[in-house]
Amino acid sequence: MGFKVYKFGGASVKDAAGVRNVARVLKETETTNAVVVVSAMGKMTNAFEEFIKAYFEDRSLAEALEPIEAYHHNIALDLFGNLQHPVFKSLSALFSEIDDFLKRNKSPDYDYVYDQLVVYGELLSTTLVSHYFNEIGLANTWHDVRNYIKTNTRYREGKVEWELTMRNLSRNISKKGIQITQGFIASDPNGFSTTLGREGSDYSAAIIAYCLNAESVTIWKDVPGVMSGDPRYFENAVLLQSISYTEAVELAFYGASVIHPKTLQPLQRKEIPLYVKSFLNPADTGTQVCLGEAIQPKVPCYILKREQVLLSLSSLDFSFMDEDNIGEIFKLLGQYKLKVDMIQNSAISFSVCVEDKYRNLQKLVSRLKADYKVTVYEQVFLYTLRHPNEEAVRNLEEHKEILLKQVTQNTVQLVSL
């Protein structure tokens, strides 16, 4: 059987039952040679972010850290039942490292401190998983991936140093047996911890697969695979059996919670197939992302982005919205960090649907009003329909107050209140 990379997210290891289920997945899939990439347990990344916030606000660190310690301690107690088990010493050592860092740190840089502390979510989860696997006879080797995946010094969004990372992984991770390591985390040339940004754990799996020429990558989730729409918002969503790399990038670009493009890029370069499967039903086929047709089955795919902002601009003197105007608008959008999700322009107007993640909208609008007439619609919905047909478009438009509509060959987008 070939060498594979498996990635398990926080939902799959949120409690002791989840850890046991990960072992079940490996046994039921008869996996013997794999790197198992594991995220922080449950909502522990959020918990560490609260802890870091407490640090910068000079609040009680012991009080902020206690829920994190108790959470992992209770999972360990459930899994092992014996306080004398070596896992408790391993967990204690990791929390001691956190204390040591806090005592010696002098840096006021939030991003640097964030990366030095948030990595412990993954280190704690993989420590528990590795010990449990050994306990039940599933022999494995635990690795600190920070020793192998190297980035620049851009904290919270490290850029991978590919040649060094490939050399490190090739020399230190065996393609035989079960290897346990972390997602999301890495280190810089000075040995300080870094993180890989959004969807970092999936990206870690792709990096490892690329560098070690894995047969495939499987991302195990609590859903059957990639659906044609979020079942919470769209009726009759169906499982997509296969998606091309290109289509997956397109869906991600429009806001689908499929796979982040940076995860797909290294896999596409070596044509390594990616599977999205259910950790609840590991025998099911799930979705395959690979070369081939855009999607199978060929059905419309629905994407919804909530809490969007629609800006409609026109010149104050009714002059044309030319390249200089549009270039200046995009420069300001970048300056104020508003993510652009849709644009439409005519001779005298320009509309853009954006995401105000950093809460800079009012600053941008104030700046724009110096040169343009600006109309702002907040809390709007952006719907994207890939591979539309007439019935799908009709159903999407039904009972909506549509502010903007855009149609291209394979995509329809609507902005509505």
N, C-alpha and C positions, 0 to 999 in steps of 0.2 A: 504494500500500500504506500502511496506517495506521501511526501512531506507537505503538511498543510499548516495554515495559520487560522486559528479560531479567535474571535473577539467576543467577550461577554461584557455587556454594559452593566451599569449600576443596578438596573431593575432586576437583572438575573441573579445578583448576589446581595439582595437587600436584607436577607436574613439567613438563618441557618438552613432553612428548607431550600433556599435558593442555592446555597453552596452545595448541598447534597444533590440538587438537581443538575448542577454543572457536571458533577462526577457521573451522574446517570447518563447525561448526553454523550459524554466521551465513551462510556461503556456500550451504550446502545448503537452508536455509530461505529463501534469497533476501531476507535482511533488509537493508534499506537505511536505514531510519529507526528508531533505537532508542537508548535509554539502556541500557548494559550495566553492571550492578552486579556487582562482583567482591569476594569475600571474601579474607581472608588465605589464603596458599597452604598446603595440607596441614594440618599440625598446628602452624602457626606461632603461632597465638594461645596455645596451650599453651606453646610455647617462650618467648614473650615473658612469660608468667606466671612461668616459672622464672627468667627474667632479672630480673623485678621482685622476686621472692623473694630472689634473690642480693643485690640492692641493699639491701633492708631488713635482711638478715643480715650485711651488710658483707663479703660474699665477693667474690672477684675478678670484676669486671664484664667485663673483657676476655675472661676465660675463658668467662663465661656468654654473651657476645654472639657469640663466634667461630663457633659452629655456625649461628647465624642468618645471619651474613654469608656464610659458606661455602655455605649452602643456596641463597641467592638468586644468589650469584656463579656457582655451578655451573649453575643453570638458565639464566642469562643466557649463559654460555659455550656451552651446548648450543644455544640458540636463535640466537645471533649469530655465534659462532665467532671473533670478532675483538675482542681486548681494547681496541682503539681505538674501538670503537663507542660512540656517545654515551650509551647506556644505562648503561654502567659509571660515567660521571660523575654521572648522575642518581641511581643507587643510592648512590654515595659521599656525595652531598650529603645524602641522607636519614639515613644513619648519622652524619654530622657533626651533624645536628640533634639526634639522640639524645644524642651526647656533650655538646653545648652545654647541653641541658636538665639533664643530670646534674650538670654543673659549677655551674649557677646555682640549682638547686632547693634550697629551704630547708624545704619543707613536709614534715611527718611524716605527713600524711594519706594513708593507703594508697590509698583510692579515687581521690583526685585524681592521685596519681603513676601509678596503674594506667592511668587514661584518657590521660594525657599520653604514655605509652610504648606501650601495646598498639595504638594506632591505626596505628603504623608497619607492622604486618602488612599492613593493607589498602593503605596508601600504596605499599609496596614491590611488592605483587602487581599493582596497577593500572598502576604505572609499567612493569613488565615487559610486561604485556599490551598496553598502548598502543604501546610501542616496537615490539613484534613485529608488531602489526597494520600499522603504518606501513611496516615493513620488507617486508612481503609485498604491499603495495599496497592494504591495506584502510584507507583514510583515516579518521582519527578525531580527536576532540578530547578531551583528558584534563582532568578537573575534580577539584578538591579539594572534596569535598562538605561539608567543615566550613565552607566559606564560605557555604553555602546552607541546610543543615538546622540550625536553631537550637533549643536546648533551654534549660531552666532549669539551675541549678547543682548538680543532683543527680547526682553522678558515678557512673558504672557503671549508671545507670538513668535517663538523661535524659528529661524530659517535653518533648515537642515543642511549640514555640511556632508554632502552625499558620499564623497570618496572615503573620508575618514570613517563615516558611519558604516559603510559597506565593509571596510576592512575590519572594523571592530566586531561587527555581527558575524562575519564569516569565520573569524578566528575563535570566537567564544561561544557561539550557540550551535549545539549539535543538531543534526537533522534526524537523529535517532532518539526515540523516547519522548517523554512529555516534558516540555520546558515551560515554566511559568514565569511571566513577566508582566510589566505594567504598560498601560496605555497612557497617552497624554503627556508623559513627562520625559525629560531629556536633560542634558547639561551643556554648559558653554565651555570654551577653551580653558577657563580657570577652574572648572569643576563645580561651579555654582549651578544649582538646579534651574532649569527653564521649563516652560510648558509650550505646547504646540498649537494653542488657540482652539477655535471652534471645531468641534468634532475631532478633537485631538486623539482620542483613543482609536477611532476608526483609521485615522491617518497613521498612527503607530503600527497598526496591523499591516497596512499597505507598505510602509517603509520596510518592515521586516520581510514581508513576502517578496518585495522587489530585490532586496539585497541578498536574500538566500535562495532566490529562484523557486519559490514555493509552487506547488501544484495548483493551489487555490486558496482563497480567503473566504471564510464564512463569518458573517456577523449574525450573532444569535440574539433575537429580539422577542418581545412578548406579543408579536403579531405574526400572522402566517407568512408574511413577506411584504413586497411592495404592492400596494393597492392602487387602483385607478383613481382613488380619491379618499380623503379622510372620512371613514364611516360615521364620524360624529356629525359631519356637516352635509354629506352627500349620500343619498340613498342609492342602493344597488351598486355600491363599489365592488369591484371584482379583483381577484388576485392576478397580477401580471406575472406570467410564467417566465418571461425573459424580456430584458431591456438591453439595448445596445449601450455601449459606453457613452456615445454621443447623446443619446436620448436621456440617459441618467443625468448628464451634465445640464442639459436643457431643463429638465424637470427641477433640478436643484436651483438653477438660476432663477426660475420663476417662483421659488419658495416652497417647493415640495420637500417634506422631511424624508428624502430618499437617502442619498449618499452625498456628502460634500464633494465638490469637484476636486479638491486637493487630494482626497483619498483615491479618486479614480485615476488621476494622472499617472502615478507610477505603475499602477496595474495595467493601464492601457498600453504603456510603452512596451511592456513585456507580454501583453496579451494574457495576463493571469486572470482567470474568471473569478468573479465575486458572487457569493451566494448570500442572500438574506433569508434566514430561516427562523422558525419558531423554536425557542428552547423548551416550550411546553409540549410540542409535538415534533421531536427531532426527525422522525421518519418521513414527515411530509416534505414535498419537493421544494417549497418556497419559491423564491425568485432568483434567476440567474442573470447577472450583468456581464455581458461579453460582446464580442464582435457579432454582427448579424443584423437582422431586421430591427427596426426601431423599437417596436413592442409587439409582444404576443400575449394574449390575443389583441387584435387591432381594435381597440375601443377608445372612446374619448377619455381623457384624463383631466380631472378637476383639481384645481389648487385654489385655496383661499388664504389670503393674507389679511389679517384684521389690524385695527388700530393704525391705519394708514392716514396720510395727509395729502390732499390734492391741492396743488398751487396752480392757479391760472393767472398768467401774466400777459399784459399787453403794454405797448409803449404809450407814454403819456401824450405824445403828439401824433399818434396814429401812423408813425413811420414803420417801415418793415422791421420784422424781427430777423435780422441778418446774422451772419456767422459771428460777428464781433459780439452782438448781444448775447447770443446763445453760449458762446465761449465764456463770457463773463459770468453768466448765470451758473454754468457748471463749475467754474472756479470757486464761486461762493458756496455752492452745495458741498464741494470737497472741503473747503475751509471750515464749514460748520458741521461737517461729518453727518450729513443727511444722506442715507442710502437711497439711490434712485432705483425704482422698480418699474416705472413705465414713463414714457415721454410721448408727446404729440405736439406738433407745431403747424401753424399755418402762416400766411404772409404777415399777419399783424398780431398773432397770439402764440403763446407757448404754455403748455400744460405739463406738469410733472407730478407723478405720484411718488411720495417718499416715505421713508420710515425714520421717525425722529427718536432714535435710540438714545442719543446723548442729550436730549431735551434742549436743543439749540434753535428750535423753530422760531421763537419770537425774535431772537437776535437776527436770524436770517431775514425774516419778513421786514423788520425795521430797516435793514440795509437795502433790501430790494425796493422798498417804497420810495426811496430817494430817486429812483430812475424809472419805475414801472407802476402801472396800476395793478394791484395784487388782490386776488380773491382767494380766501383760504377756506377749505372744507376739512375739518378735523374729524377723526373717528370714522373714516370711510372704509369700505371693504373693497379689496382688489381681488377679482376673480380671474383666473387664467384657465382657459380650456385648450388643451393640446389635442390635436387630431380631431377637430370638431366635425359634427354632422349637423344637419338642419334641426333635427329633433333635440340634440344636446344644447344647441344655442338657444332654441326656443324655451327649453326648460330652465336654462340658466337665467334668461332675461325675465322670466315670469315673476310678477309681483315685486319688481325692483324699480326704484327711482334711479335711473342710470344717468350719471354725470358725464361719463366719458366712455367711448367704445373705440377699440382699435382691432382691426382684422388684418392678419397676414396669412401666408399660405397654409401654415400648420397650426396657427395659434389665434385665438380670440381672447381679448382682455376687456373686462368691464370694471369701471369704478362706480360704486353705488353707495348711497346713504344707508 
